[in-house]
Amino acid sequence: MTIVQMAALNFPGGGIFDALIAQAALKAEVAVLLTLNPNHFNRLGNAIVDLVQVPE
């Protein structure tokens, strides 16, 4: 399902990997998704934006 959605949005290859990571984070109901590249995840919707943090 996620891959079909990302393909429909014309996300590049790396964007599909980010979407799969985001979907796994949502499914696992994690509290935080740590990344050094928040912009890669912030384009995936509000549910992900609320989880994304850059490690200190």
Backbone as JSON, one array per atom type, in Angstrom:
{
  "sequence": "MTIVQMAALNFPGGGIFDALIAQAALKAEVAVLLTLNPNHFNRLGNAIVDLVQVPE",
  "N": [[0.83, -1.19, 0.0], [1.86, 1.32, 0.87], [4.01, 1.66, -0.93], [2.66, 1.83, -3.37], [1.23, 4.21, -2.97], [3.36, 6.08, -2.76], [4.55, 5.81, -5.24], [2.48, 6.76, -6.84], [2.58, 9.41, -6.13], [4.87, 10.16, -7.32], [7.33, 9.97, -5.94], [10.85, 9.89, -5.54], [13.23, 7.11, -5.62], [14.63, 7.03, -3.08], [12.8, 8.41, -1.51], [10.74, 6.6, -1.31], [11.84, 4.68, 0.36], [12.07, 6.22, 2.71], [9.35, 6.64, 3.21], [8.56, 4.02, 3.76], [9.95, 3.55, 6.13], [8.72, 5.49, 7.72], [6.08, 4.52, 7.71], [6.45, 2.11, 9.06], [7.22, 3.12, 11.55], [4.84, 4.38, 12.35], [3.13, 2.17, 12.45], [4.33, 0.69, 14.48], [3.82, 2.35, 16.52], [5.64, 4.24, 17.62], [7.2, 6.7, 19.75], [8.97, 8.61, 18.92], [10.72, 9.52, 15.97], [13.84, 9.43, 15.05], [16.06, 11.33, 13.07], [18.6, 12.52, 10.84], [17.85, 13.92, 8.72], [15.31, 15.61, 8.61], [13.6, 16.83, 6.73], [13.16, 14.93, 4.81], [11.23, 13.35, 5.89], [9.22, 15.04, 6.76], [7.61, 15.73, 4.64], [5.8, 13.74, 4.42], [3.42, 13.83, 5.77], [1.23, 14.91, 8.48], [1.07, 13.15, 10.68], [3.56, 11.93, 10.74], [5.26, 14.15, 10.9], [4.8, 14.97, 13.5], [6.23, 13.07, 14.91], [8.9, 13.24, 14.17], [12.23, 13.99, 15.02], [15.39, 15.61, 15.45], [18.41, 14.21, 16.46], [20.26, 15.26, 19.31]],
  "CA": [[0.0, 0.0, 0.0], [2.72, 2.5, 0.95], [4.77, 1.8, -2.17], [1.73, 2.29, -4.39], [0.96, 5.63, -2.7], [4.54, 6.88, -3.07], [4.7, 5.79, -6.7], [1.46, 7.66, -7.38], [3.02, 10.78, -5.85], [6.14, 10.33, -8.03], [8.47, 10.11, -5.05], [12.03, 9.17, -6.04], [13.56, 5.87, -4.91], [14.93, 7.26, -1.66], [11.56, 8.82, -0.85], [9.97, 5.41, -1.0], [12.45, 4.1, 1.57], [11.66, 7.07, 3.83], [7.94, 6.35, 3.46], [8.48, 2.7, 4.4], [10.4, 3.75, 7.51], [7.65, 6.23, 8.4], [4.94, 3.61, 7.9], [6.83, 1.18, 10.13], [7.17, 3.87, 12.81], [3.43, 4.55, 12.71], [2.58, 0.86, 12.79], [4.9, 0.3, 15.77], [3.37, 3.36, 17.48], [6.79, 4.81, 18.31], [7.0, 8.06, 20.26], [9.91, 9.51, 18.25], [11.46, 9.02, 14.82], [15.07, 10.22, 14.98], [16.68, 11.39, 11.75], [19.44, 13.68, 10.54], [17.24, 14.54, 7.54], [13.87, 15.73, 8.89], [12.83, 17.21, 5.55], [12.8, 13.71, 4.08], [10.06, 12.77, 6.52], [8.19, 16.04, 6.97], [6.73, 15.78, 3.48], [4.97, 12.54, 4.42], [2.15, 14.05, 6.47], [1.25, 15.42, 9.85], [1.32, 12.09, 11.67], [5.01, 11.73, 10.79], [5.86, 15.4, 11.37], [4.71, 14.99, 14.96], [7.19, 12.11, 15.47], [10.28, 13.49, 13.7], [13.15, 14.8, 15.81], [16.81, 15.51, 15.12], [19.16, 13.93, 17.68], [21.16, 16.34, 19.78]],
  "C": [[0.87, 1.25, 0.0], [3.48, 2.72, -0.35], [3.88, 2.31, -3.29], [1.43, 3.78, -4.21], [2.15, 6.49, -3.1], [4.79, 6.9, -4.58], [3.7, 6.73, -7.35], [1.84, 9.12, -7.19], [4.34, 11.12, -6.55], [7.32, 10.61, -7.1], [9.64, 9.36, -5.65], [12.31, 7.95, -5.17], [13.81, 6.05, -3.44], [13.7, 7.68, -0.88], [10.69, 7.64, -0.49], [10.53, 4.72, 0.23], [12.06, 4.9, 2.81], [10.21, 6.79, 4.21], [7.76, 5.0, 4.14], [8.91, 2.78, 5.87], [9.31, 4.45, 8.32], [6.46, 5.33, 8.68], [5.23, 2.61, 9.01], [6.77, 1.86, 11.49], [5.73, 4.06, 13.28], [2.82, 3.23, 13.16], [3.07, 0.4, 14.17], [4.51, 1.26, 16.88], [4.53, 3.92, 18.3], [6.47, 6.23, 18.76], [7.84, 9.07, 19.48], [10.53, 8.79, 17.07], [12.68, 9.93, 14.67], [15.67, 10.16, 13.58], [17.57, 12.62, 11.66], [18.89, 14.45, 9.35], [15.74, 14.7, 7.74], [13.04, 16.1, 7.67], [12.4, 16.0, 4.72], [11.5, 13.12, 4.62], [8.91, 13.77, 6.65], [7.22, 16.16, 5.8], [5.73, 14.63, 3.44], [3.69, 12.67, 5.23], [2.31, 14.39, 7.93], [1.55, 14.36, 10.9], [2.82, 11.84, 11.83], [5.71, 12.98, 11.33], [5.88, 15.46, 12.88], [5.74, 14.07, 15.63], [8.65, 12.49, 15.22], [11.03, 14.42, 14.65], [14.57, 14.58, 15.31], [17.56, 15.24, 16.41], [20.1, 15.07, 18.03], [22.59, 15.87, 19.86]]
}
